[in-house]
Amino acid sequence: MQSEQFTHNIRRKRVMSTDGKIIGQIKNISFDAKTGLLKQLVVRPDAGFDTSGFRVENDAIVIPFDAVKDITDFIVVDRYMLR
């Protein structure tokens, strides 16, 4: 899959923690320009989602790509790697 198509598809997905809580929707994705590897996801949290204890920048939660466990209908992230 081309990286442009992957990025387009992943940006439409919602993010869920491994314990089943909906976190929000992808706002942006950052990657290493030299290697092309994804570094982090920037997630717009759902209204009412408690962001305390999470890394938040400009009203968005920053999630290291290492926390991603699965990408299907949702992007599933390991809740223990988020804080």
Phi and psi in degrees as GROMACS dihedral restraints (atoms count N, CA, C in turn):
[ dihedral_restraints ]
;  ai    aj    ak    al  type     phi  dphi    fc
    3     4     5     6     1   -68.0    20    10
    4     5     6     7     1   148.8    20    10
    6     7     8     9     1   -62.2    20    10
    7     8     9    10     1   -34.6    20    10
    9    10    11    12     1   -63.8    20    10
   10    11    12    13     1   -43.0    20    10
   12    13    14    15     1   -67.3    20    10
   13    14    15    16     1   -41.6    20    10
   15    16    17    18     1   -60.2    20    10
   16    17    18    19     1   -46.7    20    10
   18    19    20    21     1   -63.0    20    10
   19    20    21    22     1   -41.3    20    10
   21    22    23    24     1   -62.2    20    10
   22    23    24    25     1   -44.4    20    10
   24    25    26    27     1   -67.9    20    10
   25    26    27    28     1   -40.9    20    10
   27    28    29    30     1   -70.8    20    10
   28    29    30    31     1   -31.0    20    10
   30    31    32    33     1   -67.5    20    10
   31    32    33    34     1   -20.3    20    10
   33    34    35    36     1   -86.2    20    10
   34    35    36    37     1    -7.8    20    10
   36    37    38    39     1   -88.2    20    10
   37    38    39    40     1   154.8    20    10
   39    40    41    42     1   -95.5    20    10
   40    41    42    43     1   155.6    20    10
   42    43    44    45     1  -109.3    20    10
   43    44    45    46     1   132.9    20    10
   45    46    47    48     1  -130.5    20    10
   46    47    48    49     1   143.0    20    10
   48    49    50    51     1   -82.6    20    10
   49    50    51    52     1   164.0    20    10
   51    52    53    54     1   -63.8    20    10
   52    53    54    55     1   -16.1    20    10
   54    55    56    57     1   -94.5    20    10
   55    56    57    58     1    12.2    20    10
   57    58    59    60     1    88.0    20    10
   58    59    60    61     1     6.9    20    10
   60    61    62    63     1   -87.4    20    10
   61    62    63    64     1   131.9    20    10
   63    64    65    66     1   -77.3    20    10
   64    65    66    67     1   125.2    20    10
   66    67    68    69     1   -91.9    20    10
   67    68    69    70     1   -48.3    20    10
   69    70    71    72     1   164.7    20    10
   70    71    72    73     1  -154.6    20    10
   72    73    74    75     1  -122.9    20    10
   73    74    75    76     1   147.4    20    10
   75    76    77    78     1   -58.4    20    10
   76    77    78    79     1   130.5    20    10
   78    79    80    81     1  -104.2    20    10
   79    80    81    82     1   -37.9    20    10
   81    82    83    84     1  -159.6    20    10
   82    83    84    85     1   164.8    20    10
   84    85    86    87     1  -134.9    20    10
   85    86    87    88     1   135.0    20    10
   87    88    89    90     1  -115.7    20    10
   88    89    90    91     1   149.2    20    10
   90    91    92    93     1  -143.4    20    10
   91    92    93    94     1   162.9    20    10
   93    94    95    96     1   -81.8    20    10
   94    95    96    97     1   117.4    20    10
   96    97    98    99     1   -63.3    20    10
   97    98    99   100     1   -30.6    20    10
   99   100   101   102     1   -75.4    20    10
  100   101   102   103     1   -42.9    20    10
  102   103   104   105     1   -97.9    20    10
  103   104   105   106     1   -21.4    20    10
  105   106   107   108     1    80.5    20    10
  106   107   108   109     1     2.0    20    10
  108   109   110   111     1   -78.6    20    10
  109   110   111   112     1   140.7    20    10
  111   112   113   114     1   -69.2    20    10
  112   113   114   115     1   137.1    20    10
  114   115   116   117     1  -105.5    20    10
  115   116   117   118     1   -46.6    20    10
  117   118   119   120     1  -157.1    20    10
  118   119   120   121     1   158.5    20    10
  120   121   122   123     1  -107.7    20    10
  121   122   123   124     1   139.6    20    10
  123   124   125   126     1  -109.7    20    10
  124   125   126   127     1   119.8    20    10
  126   127   128   129     1  -116.3    20    10
  127   128   129   130     1   128.8    20    10
  129   130   131   132     1   -80.6    20    10
  130   131   132   133     1   110.9    20    10
  132   133   134   135     1   -67.5    20    10
  133   134   135   136     1   146.4    20    10
  135   136   137   138     1   -62.5    20    10
  136   137   138   139     1   150.5    20    10
  138   139   140   141     1   -57.6    20    10
  139   140   141   142     1   132.4    20    10
  141   142   143   144     1    87.9    20    10
  142   143   144   145     1    -7.4    20    10
  144   145   146   147     1   -73.9    20    10
  145   146   147   148     1   129.6    20    10
  147   148   149   150     1   -78.3    20    10
  148   149   150   151     1   108.9    20    10
  150   151   152   153     1   -90.3    20    10
  151   152   153   154     1    -0.3    20    10
  153   154   155   156     1   -62.5    20    10
  154   155   156   157     1   135.9    20    10
  156   157   158   159     1    90.4    20    10
  157   158   159   160     1    -7.9    20    10
  159   160   161   162     1  -101.1    20    10
  160   161   162   163     1   156.5    20    10
  162   163   164   165     1   -76.4    20    10
  163   164   165   166     1   114.7    20    10
  165   166   167   168     1  -120.2    20    10
  166   167   168   169     1   131.1    20    10
  168   169   170   171     1  -132.9    20    10
  169   170   171   172     1   126.5    20    10
  171   172   173   174     1    51.3    20    10
  172   173   174   175     1    47.8    20    10
  174   175   176   177     1    64.6    20    10
  175   176   177   178     1    22.2    20    10
  177   178   179   180     1  -130.9    20    10
  178   179   180   181     1   148.1    20    10
  180   181   182   183     1   -86.9    20    10
  181   182   183   184     1   132.4    20    10
  183   184   185   186     1  -101.8    20    10
  184   185   186   187     1   122.3    20    10
  186   187   188   189     1  -119.6    20    10
  187   188   189   190     1   123.3    20    10
  189   190   191   192     1   -64.5    20    10
  190   191   192   193     1   140.8    20    10
  192   193   194   195     1   -63.1    20    10
  193   194   195   196     1   -23.2    20    10
  195   196   197   198     1   -60.8    20    10
  196   197   198   199     1   -22.1    20    10
  198   199   200   201     1   -79.3    20    10
  199   200   201   202     1   -12.7    20    10
  201   202   203   204     1   -71.0    20    10
  202   203   204   205     1   124.3    20    10
  204   205   206   207     1  -105.3    20    10
  205   206   207   208     1   -27.7    20    10
  207   208   209   210     1  -160.4    20    10
  208   209   210   211     1   147.7    20    10
  210   211   212   213     1  -130.5    20    10
  211   212   213   214     1   106.8    20    10
  213   214   215   216     1  -132.0    20    10
  214   215   216   217     1  -118.3    20    10
  216   217   218   219     1   -68.9    20    10
  217   218   219   220     1   -28.5    20    10
  219   220   221   222     1  -123.5    20    10
  220   221   222   223     1   162.6    20    10
  222   223   224   225     1   -95.7    20    10
  223   224   225   226     1   115.3    20    10
  225   226   227   228     1   -97.9    20    10
  226   227   228   229     1   126.6    20    10
  228   229   230   231     1  -120.5    20    10
  229   230   231   232     1   146.5    20    10
  231   232   233   234     1   -71.2    20    10
  232   233   234   235     1   114.7    20    10
  234   235   236   237     1   -63.3    20    10
  235   236   237   238     1   -24.4    20    10
  237   238   239   240     1   -77.0    20    10
  238   239   240   241     1   -19.3    20    10
  240   241   242   243     1   -93.6    20    10
  241   242   243   244     1     0.0    20    10
  243   244   245   246     1   -85.6    20    10
  244   245   246   247     1   -24.7    20    10
